[in-house]
C-alpha cells in the first residue's frame, strides 16, 4: 500500500495537479461519464485507453474509481479490460433474483 501512495504522490507532483480527470488525460487515458447499468460503476478499456465512470456517483467515489482505473492503465499492461461492481448490497440483491 505504501508503494501505491508513494507512486500517486510522484505522479501528482510530476504533472502538477490533483485533478484526477486532468491526470488521466495527461497520462493518456480519456474519462467518459456514462451509465453502465445498475451494477457496473467503472470500466477501463485498455485498447481504447478509456475509463468509463457512472455520472451518478458521489464525487469522492468517482475520484477513487478513476484512480483505480488509472492504476490499471499504468501498471497492469496485460489486462485488456477491468470493471468495478457496486457494493455488497447490490450484489446480494442480484443473487436473490437468480
Helices and strands as residue ranges (DSSP letters): H 2-15, H 20-26, E 30-33, E 40-45, E 50-53, H 59-75, E 81-85, H 88-97
